[in-house]
């Protein structure tokens, strides 16, 4: 799927939920996890870029996005340790 279409769908859903009147507390909780996930995925991307010469790679997919957005920075560290010692 084209990235522009995906971004448009996400923005449409967010605007729709804001117009419908989603509770403020729910929006704050969701936005906290989304923001944490975005920052940590950028950190994983940077880690992959920096350590590419050492053949180190953490795949960025739905499972890693979910675990990183829930766990935050400790999730990135856990994925790195798993990548180094188990793979």
Buried (B, 14 or more C-beta within 10 A) or exposed (E): EEEEEEEEEEEEEBEEEEEEEEEEEEEEEEEEEEEBBEBBBEBBEEBBEEBEEEEBEBEBEEEBBEBBBEBBEEBBEEBBEEBEEEE
